């Protein structure tokens, strides 16, 4: 092991192990949850003074990549949030002029969300702001560790979630 130091999860795992429990999956699960919570909390704290929220980035990114309107349902699926949460988020982005909602011309029951020029500008601001936050948060982490971790987490996600059902990178068909 690269470090002899114990982290905050080690004590939890000691109790699970002492109770006869299997710690392999718990060790990954608890550490991923704690790390995600820590990173989300810090990102929110550092973006708030700029009037930005971290959840805006994946939502606006989906609209930028789509090169056209997306339905509320598609955005909800991509954001992995409840119908109420996606409605609230879209309303907030619409309030700020980043998106506009319109009924689908083929099915008036369907609402589509379209990125505005202000939304594209907001996306660029978010990319820069989130990048600065990430550089700060990961400043003391070995770059080789970051590379290995990114690769391993990608493999872990592929094993648990499977591949992206609809790749949207430009040039893919």
N, C-alpha and C positions, 0 to 999 in steps of 0.2 A: 504494500500500500504506500502511496506517495507521501502520506502524512500520518503521523502517529496521533494527531489530535482527534478527539471525539467531537462530533457535531451534536446538535440538540436532538436529533432523531435516534442516536445510539442509545440513549437512556430509555426511550420508549420501546425500542427493539429488545433491550435487555429484559424488560418486564414481559413482553410477548414470548420471548424465548423461554424465560423461567416458567411461564404458564404452559409450556409445551406446544406453543404455536409455531407455525412455519413463518419465517420472516422474509424469505426471498422476495415474494411479490409485495409484501408490506413495505419493505425497505425502499423499493423503487417508487411505489405509490405515494408513501408519506413524503419522501424527499421531493418528488415532482410537485406535489400539492403545495408544500411549504415554499419551495423555490418560486413557483408560479405566483403564489400569494404575495411573496416578498417583492417580486419584480413588478407585479401589477400595482401594488400599493405605492412603491417608489415612483413608478411611471406616472401614476395619477397625481401624486404629490408634486412632482416636478413640472408636469404639464399644466396643472390648474392655474398657476399665475399667468400663463400665456393664453388662458381662455380655451384650452384644448383638452380633449378627453381621448384616452387611448383607444376606446372602442370605435372612434371615428375612422381610424386608419384602415382596418380591414374592410369596413363598409364602403368607404370611398375608393379603396383599392379595387374592390370587386366591380364597382361602376366604371372606373377608369379602364380596367382590363376588358370589360364587356364591350366597350366601344358602342354602346347603345343602352337603352332602358332595360331594366330588369324588373321582374314582378316582385311584389312585397314578399311573396312566398319563397322565391329563390333567395332573396336577401336574408330572410329569416333563416333558411337552411344554411347559408354560407356563414352567417354570424353565430349560429348555434344558440339562439335565444328564443324566448317565448314570443307568441304573437303580440302580447301587450308591450314587451320590451322593444321589439322591432318597430312597432307603431310609434312609440315614444321617441325612439332614436331618429326615425325618418322625419317625424314632426320637428324635432330639434334642428336637424340639418336643413329642413325646408325653411324654418324660421330664420336661420342664418344665411339663407340664399344659396346653400351649397347644392341642393337638389330641388327638383320640382316633381310633383305627382300628377299623373294624368290617367284617365281611364283608357284601357286598351281599346283601340278602334274596332277590334273584332269581337270583343266580349266586354261589355260595359261593367260587368261585375268584377273584372280584373283591374287592379290598380298597378300601374308601372311607375318606377322611379327612375328619373333621368338626372344625370350629372349636369350641372351648370358650369359656366366659365369660372364663377366664384368657387365652385366645388373643386375644380381642377387646381386652382390656386391654393385652396385650403389643403388639398391632398399634398401638394409640394411642401407647404409649411409644416404639415404633420410629419412628412418623411424626414425633413431636416431636424425638427424638434425631437422626434423619437430617436433618431440616430444619435443626437447629442446626449440624450438620456442614456441610451444603451452604451455609448462610449464611456460615460461616467461610471455606470454601474459595473461594467466589465473591465475597467481600467487595470485592476490588479490580478486579472485572470490570465494565465499563460495562454498565448495565442494558439499553441499546439493543442492544448486542452480544449479550447473553444472549437477548433476544427474537428477534433475527434468526437467531442460531445455532439456537435451538430450532425455529424455523419451517423453516430450511433442512435441519436434520437430520431432521425429520419427513418432508419431501419426499424426502430421500435414502433414508430407510428405506422409504417407500412405493415408490420406484423399484426398490429392491433386494429387499425382502421381500414387497412387495404389501400390500394392506389386511388388517386384522385379520379373520380368517375368522369369528370369533364375537364380535361386540361384546357386552360385558356391562354397559354402563352402564344404570343404572335408567331405565326408561321406554322403552327401545328394544325393539322386538319382533322 
